[in-house]
Amino acid sequence: MKITPSILQQEFIGLRAKVVQSSNPSCMGICGRVLDETRNTFTILHKEKEKTVVKETSVLHFTLPDGSVIEVEGKVLVGRPEDRVKRVSRRRW
């Protein structure tokens, strides 16, 4: 699925997320609800424990409320969430 700029501007807290690729092998396979988002990390509730995932080095699958799954490289999400929501991004495809 292609990622549109509007998807990158939405709020990720509360969505289901799964880490499908990461430079840190202990982060691979973490899945659950996004509890918090900071400039460089996501906090995900995984098996009743809070796990922190670095955005820069990860690729995540997010399940949207309509059931569709999108794959997002963490590099494009780095930055304060409140600034990312306001930012206008150019299409690169």
N, C-alpha and C positions, 0 to 999 in steps of 0.2 A: 504494500500500500504506500502511495506517495504521501509524504508529510507536507502539509500545507502550512504556511506561516501562522494561520489562526490556531492550529493545534499547539504550536510552540508557545503561544501567548496564553493558553488556558492554565487554570489552577490544577496542580497534580495531587495535592493533598486530598486523601480520601479514595483515590483510584487504586486498583490492584496493579501491582508492578512485579516484574520478574527480571532478575539479572541474568542475561543470556551470555554475556561475554564481559570479562574483566581481567585486568592485569594482575589482580589479587585473586589467587585460586580459591581462597576461603569465601569470597563473595559470590562465586558462581552458584547459581541455583536458588539464591535467596528470593523468596516470593511472599507476597502479602500486601497489606494495605499501607499506603504511604501515610505516615503519621506527621512528619515534619519535613521541611525543606529549608536548607540554608544556602549560602552562596556556593559552596562546593560539595555539599552532601545531601543525600536523602536519608531519612530515618524510616525504616520499614519494619512493621510488626510481622515477624517470622516465627511461627511456632511459639506464640505467647512471649517472645523476647524481642526487644528492640535491637535491630541491626543497623549499622551505619554504612552506607555505600557511597564511595567517592564518585562524583559525576564524571570527572575528566577522563577516567580510565575505564568506564563501563558503557555497555550497550544494554538498554532496558526495553522490555515489552510492557506497554501500558494497555490495560483493558478499559475502554471508554464506557460510559453508562449505557450506550446503545448496544454493547457487546462486541464491538469491533476492537481488534488488537492492532496497535501501531508499534513499530520499532523505532526507537530514538537513540541516537548517539548522545552520550552524556555531555560531550564537548559543546554541543549547541545549547545546552541548558545551563552552563556555568554562568553564574551571576546571581545577584539578589532576585528572589522571585518577584518582588514588587516592581523592580525595574524591567524584568523580562516581560511582564504582562503589558507594560506600556510601550515597549520597544517595537518599532516597525522594522520587519525584516524583509530583505529582498528575496525574490524567488531565485533559486540557483539551478533551475532546470527548465 
